[in-house]
Amino acid sequence: MHKTMITHRSKSFIYTDHKPPKDETAVNAKLLEQAGYVRKLMAGVYTYLPLGFRVLQKINQIIREEMNAIGGQEIYMPAMQPKELWDKTGRWQEMGDIMYQFKDKSDRWLGLATTHEETITEIIKKHIQSYKDLPLYLYQIQDKFRNEPRAKSGLIRCREFSMKDLYSFHVSEKDLAEYYEKAAQAYAKIFCRCGLKAMMIEASGGTFTKEYSHEFQVLSEAGEDHVIHCEKGDFSQNAEISKYKARDACPKCKSKLKVSKGIEVGNIFKLGTKFSQALNAFYHDKDGKLKPIVMASYGIGPGRLMGTIVEVYHDQDGIVWPISVAPYQIYLISLDSKDVKGLLNDLDKNGIEVLYDDRDVSAGIKFKDADLIGLPVRIIASAKTGSKFELKYRGEREAKLLSQDQLIKELKNLK
């Protein structure tokens, strides 16, 4: 059964506002609300509307493809978790400032997951008995909840947010190190496919590990972190842990270091045996000896990724989506009641996603909405263009007139 690639604007739950929301300061928060991608329910809590949900699904699909490519198997764990599980690792008290904790009607303490190390370890320990069961890689895309005191940066810092977390389980630190590098490469591919240049930097292990962890930072003035890095790309650290400062010599190549603001879009941690020992997750090695499973975790926030893309890709008129994550490829506008049935059929047949603005509003409103929503390509059909169509790429000034065949040929090559 053919699934249509055409969405008619007049029949869609898409509403734009050309005035920015008064209570938002972050660019992503302003533009995503104005363009009808999200709606804020309260500080740090957003609804993804149809346009926003399409973007989120495309980001999630990119993530899934790269996680599957390195052996990940997708699962889905509960967000609600018992206090006693977190007590075993000592993190019920440790995470108390940001974890939503409450009692149910049975007077039992529960928490909404800020992360899932405890839960995943409790699950796998019942099924991993031998070294033959390892390595194992499990991931999920789930909602997380954190009582953030500074939920003010749109999708970049939320109290309820989507998170992809991958967990890997190994027989040794050596095996973990090899997979850790493979996961880091997969992360680089994810960010590249989303149109972002992310820098892998050394960072604090936080509550997860005493070792360095690694963050993936996109340099942006909208960032809350400060990254100290070498101009040649040989060295980078989160400024919070670094002993270096701007204009110091790079410890690797001696060129000058600089400090830039960054948005953290992902992080990876070598957990070692912290959680396996606390939760009794052991395996028998080749000699029959009982050993703790060696673990690591790898996180990406798809919603935060979406907000970061908007911070990087926008202009004075609205969002400028990379084609890989845009909700649709084409914004089609028909003027003067120009018949576009043949074009729509051709676009649909060729699997090209189209948002067709068929509303009974002025041309000016349609053009403004096209820029605000930010799809990669705008097509105009009108009596003025005759049998041809005007094609204009978002962010570029020049437009060109193409026949229908020329148009389809060009659009099929969009990447």
C-alpha positions as CSV (number, residue, x, y, z in Angstrom):
1,M,0.0,0.0,0.0
2,H,1.5,3.3,-1.1
3,K,2.1,5.8,1.7
4,T,1.6,9.4,0.4
5,M,4.6,11.8,0.8
6,I,2.3,14.8,0.4
7,T,0.9,16.8,3.4
8,H,-1.6,19.6,2.7
9,R,-1.1,22.5,4.9
10,S,-4.8,23.3,5.1
11,K,-5.5,20.0,6.7
12,S,-2.5,19.9,9.1
13,F,-2.0,20.9,12.7
14,I,0.7,23.4,11.8
15,Y,0.3,27.0,13.2
16,T,3.0,29.6,12.9
17,D,3.5,32.9,14.8
18,H,5.8,35.6,13.4
19,K,6.2,37.1,16.9
20,P,8.7,35.3,19.2
21,P,7.4,34.1,22.5
22,K,8.0,36.7,25.2
23,D,9.4,34.3,27.9
24,E,12.1,32.7,25.7
25,T,15.7,33.8,25.2
26,A,17.3,30.9,23.4
27,V,17.1,31.0,19.6
28,N,16.0,27.3,19.3
29,A,13.1,28.0,21.8
30,K,11.9,31.0,19.9
31,L,12.1,29.6,16.4
32,L,10.8,26.1,17.2
33,E,7.7,27.7,18.9
34,Q,7.2,30.3,16.2
35,A,7.4,27.8,13.4
36,G,5.0,25.4,15.0
37,Y,7.4,22.6,15.9
38,V,6.9,22.5,19.7
39,R,4.8,24.1,22.4
40,K,6.0,24.7,25.9
41,L,3.7,23.4,28.6
42,M,5.9,24.7,31.5
43,A,9.6,25.4,32.0
44,G,11.6,22.6,30.6
45,V,8.6,20.6,29.4
46,Y,7.6,20.6,25.7
47,T,5.1,19.0,23.4
48,Y,6.4,18.0,20.0
49,L,3.8,19.0,17.4
50,P,3.6,17.2,14.0
51,L,6.4,19.1,12.4
52,G,8.7,18.7,15.5
53,F,7.8,15.0,15.9
54,R,8.8,14.4,12.2
55,V,12.2,15.9,12.9
56,L,12.6,13.9,16.1
57,Q,11.8,10.7,14.3
58,K,14.4,11.4,11.6
59,I,17.1,12.1,14.2
60,N,16.1,8.9,16.1
61,Q,16.3,6.9,12.8
62,I,19.8,8.1,12.2
63,I,20.7,7.2,15.7
64,R,19.1,3.7,15.4
65,E,21.0,3.0,12.1
66,E,24.3,3.8,13.7
67,M,23.7,2.0,16.9
68,N,22.5,-1.1,15.0
69,A,25.6,-0.9,12.8
70,I,27.9,-1.4,15.9
71,G,25.8,-4.4,17.2
72,G,23.3,-2.5,19.4
73,Q,20.0,-4.2,20.2
74,E,17.1,-1.9,21.0
75,I,15.0,-2.4,24.2
76,Y,12.7,-0.1,26.2
77,M,13.0,0.2,30.0
78,P,10.6,1.7,32.5
79,A,11.0,5.3,33.6
80,M,9.6,4.6,37.1
81,Q,12.1,2.8,39.3
82,P,12.2,1.5,42.9
83,K,14.3,3.3,45.6
84,E,15.9,0.0,46.8
85,L,17.6,-0.5,43.4
86,W,19.3,2.9,43.6
87,D,20.2,2.4,47.2
88,K,22.4,-0.5,46.2
89,T,24.6,1.8,44.2
90,G,24.3,4.7,46.7
91,R,22.8,7.0,44.1
92,W,19.4,7.5,45.6
93,Q,20.9,10.1,48.0
94,E,23.6,11.2,45.5
95,M,21.1,12.0,42.8
96,G,18.4,13.4,45.1
97,D,18.9,17.0,44.0
98,I,17.8,16.3,40.4
99,M,15.8,13.1,40.7
100,Y,12.0,13.3,41.0
101,Q,11.4,11.1,44.1
102,F,8.0,10.3,45.6
103,K,5.9,7.7,47.5
104,D,3.1,5.6,45.9
105,K,-0.1,4.6,47.6
106,S,1.7,1.6,49.1
107,D,4.0,4.0,50.9
108,R,6.9,2.8,48.7
109,W,9.5,5.2,47.4
110,L,9.9,5.5,43.7
111,G,11.9,7.6,41.3
112,L,11.6,8.8,37.8
113,A,14.7,7.7,35.9
114,T,17.4,10.3,35.4
115,T,19.5,7.5,33.8
116,H,19.2,3.7,33.5
117,E,22.5,2.1,34.7
118,E,20.9,0.5,37.7
119,T,17.9,-0.9,35.7
120,I,20.0,-2.3,32.8
121,T,22.4,-4.0,35.2
122,E,19.6,-5.6,37.1
123,I,18.1,-6.9,33.9
124,I,21.3,-8.4,32.3
125,K,22.7,-10.0,35.4
126,K,19.9,-12.7,35.2
127,H,21.0,-13.7,31.7
128,I,24.7,-13.3,31.6
129,Q,26.3,-16.3,33.3
130,S,29.5,-17.0,31.2
131,Y,32.2,-15.2,29.2
132,K,30.4,-16.8,26.2
133,D,27.5,-14.4,26.8
134,L,29.7,-11.4,26.3
135,P,30.1,-8.9,24.9
136,L,26.6,-7.5,24.8
137,Y,25.3,-4.1,23.6
138,L,21.8,-2.9,24.4
139,Y,20.3,0.6,23.8
140,Q,17.0,2.4,24.2
141,I,15.4,5.7,23.3
142,Q,13.4,6.7,26.3
143,D,12.2,9.7,28.2
144,K,14.3,10.9,31.2
145,F,13.3,13.3,34.0
146,R,15.6,15.7,35.8
147,N,14.7,18.5,38.2
148,E,16.9,21.0,36.4
149,P,17.3,24.3,38.2
150,R,18.1,26.1,34.9
151,A,15.5,24.9,32.4
152,K,15.7,27.9,30.2
153,S,17.5,27.0,26.9
154,G,14.6,25.5,25.0
155,L,15.2,21.9,24.0
156,I,18.8,22.1,25.1
157,R,18.1,21.9,28.8
158,C,14.8,20.2,29.7
159,R,13.2,18.6,32.8
160,E,11.5,15.9,30.6
161,F,13.5,14.9,27.6
162,S,14.2,12.0,25.2
163,M,17.5,10.2,25.6
164,K,19.3,7.4,23.6
165,D,21.4,5.4,26.0
166,L,23.5,2.5,24.9
167,Y,25.1,0.2,27.5
168,S,27.9,-2.2,26.7
169,F,29.0,-5.2,28.7
170,H,32.5,-6.8,28.5
171,V,34.8,-9.5,29.9
172,S,37.7,-7.0,30.2
173,E,38.9,-3.4,30.1
174,K,40.7,-4.2,26.9
175,D,37.5,-5.4,25.2
176,L,35.7,-2.3,26.5
177,A,38.4,0.0,25.2
178,E,38.0,-1.4,21.7
179,Y,34.2,-1.0,21.6
180,Y,34.5,2.4,23.3
181,E,36.4,3.6,20.3
182,K,33.9,2.0,17.9
183,A,31.1,3.8,19.7
184,A,32.9,7.1,19.5
185,Q,33.2,6.7,15.8
186,A,29.5,5.9,15.5
187,Y,28.7,9.1,17.5
188,A,30.9,11.1,15.1
189,K,28.8,9.7,12.2
190,I,25.5,10.5,13.9
191,F,26.4,14.1,14.4
192,C,27.8,14.4,10.9
193,R,24.6,13.0,9.4
194,C,22.6,15.5,11.4
195,G,24.7,18.3,9.9
196,L,26.8,19.1,13.0
197,K,30.5,19.3,13.6
198,A,31.0,17.8,17.0
199,M,34.3,17.9,18.9
200,M,35.1,14.9,21.2
201,I,36.6,16.3,24.4
202,E,37.8,15.0,27.8
203,A,35.4,15.7,30.7
204,S,34.7,14.7,34.2
205,G,33.3,11.3,34.9
206,G,30.7,12.8,37.3
207,T,28.8,10.3,39.4
208,F,29.6,7.5,36.8
209,T,33.4,7.0,37.0
210,K,36.6,8.4,38.5
211,E,38.2,8.3,35.0
212,Y,37.8,10.9,32.3
213,S,34.6,10.6,30.3
214,H,34.3,12.1,26.9
215,E,31.8,14.7,25.7
216,F,30.8,15.6,22.2
217,Q,30.6,19.4,22.0
218,V,29.2,21.6,19.2
219,L,30.9,25.0,19.4
220,S,28.2,27.6,19.6
221,E,27.6,30.9,21.5
222,A,24.4,29.3,22.7
223,G,26.4,26.8,24.7
224,E,26.5,26.6,28.5
225,D,29.9,24.8,28.6
226,H,33.4,26.2,28.0
227,V,35.7,24.1,25.9
228,I,39.5,24.7,26.0
229,H,41.0,23.4,22.7
230,C,43.9,23.5,20.4
231,E,43.6,25.5,17.2
232,K,45.0,22.5,15.3
233,G,42.5,20.1,16.9
234,D,45.2,18.1,18.8
235,F,43.8,18.7,22.3
236,S,40.4,19.5,23.9
237,Q,39.0,19.5,27.4
238,N,36.0,20.8,29.3
239,A,37.3,23.9,31.0
240,E,35.8,22.6,34.3
241,I,38.5,20.0,34.6
242,S,41.3,21.6,32.7
243,K,44.5,23.0,34.2
244,Y,45.0,24.9,31.0
245,K,43.7,28.3,30.0
246,A,43.4,30.4,26.9
247,R,46.7,31.2,25.1
248,D,48.6,28.5,27.0
249,A,50.7,26.2,24.8
250,C,48.9,23.0,23.7
251,P,50.4,20.0,25.6
252,K,50.6,18.0,22.4
253,C,51.6,20.4,19.6
254,K,52.6,23.6,21.4
255,S,50.2,25.8,19.4
256,K,48.0,28.3,21.3
257,L,45.0,27.1,23.2
258,K,41.6,28.9,23.0
259,V,38.4,28.8,24.9
260,S,35.0,28.5,23.1
261,K,31.4,28.0,24.3
262,G,29.9,24.7,23.4
263,I,26.7,22.7,23.5
264,E,27.1,19.1,24.8
265,V,25.2,16.8,22.4
266,G,26.5,13.5,23.6
267,N,28.7,11.8,26.2
268,I,30.4,8.4,26.7
269,F,31.6,6.8,30.0
270,K,33.7,3.9,30.9
271,L,31.8,2.6,34.0
272,G,34.2,-0.2,34.8
273,T,32.8,-2.6,37.4
274,K,31.1,0.1,39.6
275,F,27.5,-1.0,38.9
276,S,28.2,-4.7,38.3
277,Q,29.8,-5.1,41.7
278,A,27.1,-3.1,43.5
279,L,24.3,-5.1,41.9
280,N,26.1,-8.5,41.8
281,A,26.4,-8.8,38.0
282,F,29.1,-11.4,37.6
283,Y,30.2,-13.9,34.9
284,H,32.3,-17.0,34.9
285,D,35.6,-16.7,32.9
286,K,37.3,-19.5,30.9
287,D,38.8,-20.9,34.1
288,G,35.4,-20.9,35.9
289,K,36.3,-17.9,38.1
290,L,33.6,-15.4,39.0
291,K,34.4,-11.9,37.7
292,P,32.4,-8.6,37.6
293,I,31.1,-7.6,34.2
294,V,32.9,-4.5,32.8
295,M,30.5,-1.8,31.6
296,A,30.2,1.4,29.7
297,S,27.4,3.8,28.8
298,Y,26.9,6.1,25.9
299,G,24.2,8.9,25.8
300,I,22.7,11.2,23.1
301,G,19.7,13.5,23.6
302,P,17.7,13.5,20.4
303,G,15.7,16.6,21.5
304,R,18.8,18.4,22.5
305,L,20.3,17.5,19.2
306,M,17.2,19.1,17.5
307,G,17.6,22.3,19.5
308,T,21.3,22.4,18.7
309,I,20.7,22.0,15.0
310,V,18.4,25.1,15.1
311,E,21.0,27.1,17.1
312,V,23.6,26.3,14.3
313,Y,21.2,26.5,11.3
314,H,19.1,29.6,11.3
315,D,19.0,33.1,9.8
316,Q,17.0,36.3,10.4
317,D,13.9,34.8,8.7
318,G,13.7,31.4,10.4
319,I,15.2,27.9,10.6
320,V,17.4,26.4,7.8
321,W,17.2,22.6,8.2
322,P,19.8,20.2,6.9
323,I,18.0,17.9,4.5
324,S,18.8,14.8,6.6
325,V,16.5,15.9,9.5
326,A,14.1,18.3,7.8
327,P,10.5,17.3,8.4
328,Y,9.8,17.6,4.6
329,Q,12.2,18.2,1.8
330,I,9.9,20.6,-0.2
331,Y,7.7,23.6,0.7
332,L,5.3,23.9,-2.3
333,I,3.4,27.1,-2.9
334,S,0.8,27.5,-5.6
335,L,-0.2,31.0,-6.6
336,D,-3.1,32.2,-8.8
337,S,-4.9,28.9,-8.3
338,K,-2.2,27.3,-10.4
339,D,-3.0,23.6,-10.9
340,V,-0.2,21.4,-9.3
341,K,-1.9,18.0,-9.3
342,G,0.5,16.7,-11.9
343,L,3.5,17.9,-10.0
344,L,2.2,16.5,-6.7
345,N,1.7,13.1,-8.3
346,D,5.2,13.2,-9.8
347,L,6.8,14.2,-6.5
348,D,4.8,11.6,-4.6
349,K,5.7,8.9,-7.1
350,N,9.4,9.7,-6.6
351,G,9.3,9.5,-2.8
352,I,9.9,13.2,-2.3
353,E,8.4,14.6,0.9
354,V,6.3,17.7,0.3
355,L,4.5,20.2,2.6
356,Y,1.9,21.8,0.2
357,D,0.7,25.2,1.3
358,D,-2.8,25.1,-0.2
359,R,-4.2,27.7,2.3
360,D,-6.4,30.6,1.1
361,V,-4.0,33.2,2.4
362,S,-1.8,35.9,0.7
363,A,1.4,35.0,-1.1
364,G,3.4,37.1,1.4
365,I,2.2,35.0,4.3
366,K,3.1,31.8,2.5
367,F,6.6,33.1,1.7
368,K,7.2,34.1,5.3
369,D,6.0,30.7,6.6
370,A,8.2,28.9,4.1
371,D,11.3,30.8,5.5
372,L,10.2,30.4,9.1
373,I,9.6,26.6,8.9
374,G,12.9,26.3,7.0
375,L,12.5,23.4,4.7
376,P,15.5,22.9,2.3
377,V,13.7,23.7,-0.9
378,R,10.8,26.1,-1.8
379,I,8.9,25.6,-5.1
380,I,6.6,28.2,-6.5
381,A,4.0,27.4,-9.2
382,S,2.2,30.4,-10.7
383,A,0.7,31.9,-13.9
384,K,3.9,34.0,-14.1
385,T,6.1,30.9,-14.3
386,G,3.9,29.3,-17.0
387,S,4.7,25.7,-17.5
388,K,7.9,26.0,-15.4
389,F,8.4,26.1,-11.6
390,E,10.6,28.4,-9.5
391,L,13.0,26.5,-7.3
392,K,14.9,28.2,-4.5
393,Y,17.1,26.6,-1.8
394,R,16.6,27.8,1.7
395,G,19.3,30.3,2.7
396,E,20.2,31.1,-0.9
397,R,19.1,34.3,-2.8
398,E,19.0,33.0,-6.3
399,A,16.1,31.1,-7.7
400,K,15.9,29.1,-11.0
401,L,13.1,28.2,-13.4
402,L,12.9,24.5,-14.3
403,S,10.5,22.3,-16.2
404,Q,8.7,19.6,-14.3
405,D,11.1,16.9,-15.6
406,Q,14.1,19.0,-14.7
407,L,12.7,19.8,-11.3
408,I,12.1,16.1,-10.5
409,K,15.6,15.2,-11.7
410,E,17.2,17.8,-9.4
411,L,15.0,16.9,-6.4
412,K,15.8,13.2,-6.7
413,N,19.5,14.1,-6.2
414,L,18.9,16.0,-3.0
415,K,21.2,15.0,-0.2
